[in-house]
Amino acid sequence: MLERLDLKQKIIGGIAVVILVIGITTFFLLQQEENSIDFDQLVEVNEQENKEENTNENQESQEKMAKEKKIKITVHITGEINKKGILVLEEGARIADAIKAAGGETKQADLDEVNLAYELQDGQKIYIPNKKDKKINEEKTYITSESGNNVIKEQNSSTKGANKKVNINTANQSELETLPGIGASIASRIIEYRQQNGKFQKIEDLQNVKGIGDSKYTNIKEYVTVK
């Protein structure tokens, strides 16, 4: 009887030990799994943060390079402005930007005679006229190119290019755009035609340029020359 009781107790004890071992093993396995999930999540978060940091650094680097690569132009401004002299501006600057960079206009400045929206080119000279210039009929060149040719005088586009004839054999892009009805694209075609075919022999040859028909030619023929 005692032997049976001891055997029963041993069996129960053995089962209890097995259950305890299984419980402990299961606990550790669950802990390891949780730790593994947390580690994977941590790695994923770190990778995402690194990607965002790299992206931000790349964007900042590209923006910095873009600013450094901005092309500069040098112009000379005189006349009725507070600081006459040489200005270094960003490409695409307008006359209004040049006036601002030169300390603004004086009280005697006649800005009605100047196209403030005119886009400047490297090497140009700008003259801001005095209100008395008109009263005494004094002829002034308001913007000149690096070669000294007059680029623009009046603000009114209908009289654009009327003050001095443009030599279509030597004129640059900006000078050609001062002609009535000649925009950037046609000015580029004139230069391209000149490069491919040589100098214009006569002003009528302008009609060989794509985009210059009879009507447009009639509007500009009085303002061009082939000297």
Secondary structure, DSSP 8 states (H G I E B T S, - for coil): -HHHHHHHHHHHHHHHHHHHHHHHHHHHHHHHHHHHHHHHHHHHHHHHHHHHHHHHHHHHHHHHHHHHT--EEEEEEEESBSS-EEEEEETT-BHHHHHHHTT-B-TTB-GGGS-TT-B--TT-EEEE-BTHHHHTT----SEE-TTS-EEE--S-GGGTT-SS-EETTT--HHHHTTSTT--HHHHHHHHHHHHHH-S-SSGGGGGGSTT--HHHHHHHGGGEE--
